[in-house]
Amino acid sequence: MEMDSSTRTIYIPLLEEGTPVARPTQAISLGGDVFRVLATSDYDPTNETWQYPPGTIVRCAREARDGEEIWVAFAQIG
C-alpha cells in the first residue's frame, strides 16, 4: 500500500450519544480510504466515546452531508 502521509479531516462516529453523531478529527492518510486516527486537542475519553479512538487505523467512506462530501470512518483495520 502506498503511503502519502497527508493529514485530512475525517469523522468518527460517537457511541452512547442517543442519536447518530460523528466527531471531526484529523487523520493521517495511509493511502486510498485508509487513515490513522489522531486525537483532537480537547480529546477526553471520559467525556466522549469514539467508536475508533486515536491511534486506530480505519477504513473510511465518502458521504454527502449538508451538501459537502466528507470521509466517515466505518471499519477498524487490524
N, C-alpha and C positions, 0 to 999 in steps of 0.2 A: 504494500500500500504506500503510495507516495504521500509525503507529508509536506504541507505548505506552511505550517505553524503560524498562520494568521489568527488573530483574535476576532471573534464575531459575537454578536448578541444572539443568545438562544433563550428559549422559555422552558422552565422546569415546572411540571405540574406539582401543586402543593397538595398534601394529604390532610385529612381531618379539618377541612375548611367549611363543609356543609354544602358548598356549590363548587363546580369546576373552576379552578383558579390556577393561573400559571405565573411564575415569578421570572422576570427578565434577569439574566446574568450574563457575564462574559464566559466564553469558552474558547479553547484553542482548537482550531480545525486540524484534524488529523488526516484529512482527505475525504472528498465526497461528502457523505452525510454523517460522518463520524466526528465526534467532538469530545474533548476532555473538559468537564465542568469546572469552572473557577468560582470561588466564593464572592459574594458581593461584599462591599466594605462594611455593611452592617449585618452580615450573616450571623444568625443566632439560632442554633438548632433547638433551643428550648422555647423559642417563640414561633417558629415555622417548621413544619416537617416537609422537607423537599423529598419528592419521590426518588430523585437521584442526587445525593449530596455532593459537595465539592470533591473533586478528585475522581469521580466516576467517569468512565468512558461510555458515551451514549450514542445511539443512532437517532437522528432527527428526521422529521418530515417537514416539508414546506406546507404551511397552511395560510389561507387568506383570512385575516381578521381585521375588521374595521377598515377594509379597503387596502390593507397593506399585507405583503407576503412576509411571513416570519418563519423561523426554524423552531419547531417544538419537539422536545425530547420525548421518545415513546418507548425506548428499549435500552436496557443496560447491555453492554458487551463485555464478555469475560466473566 
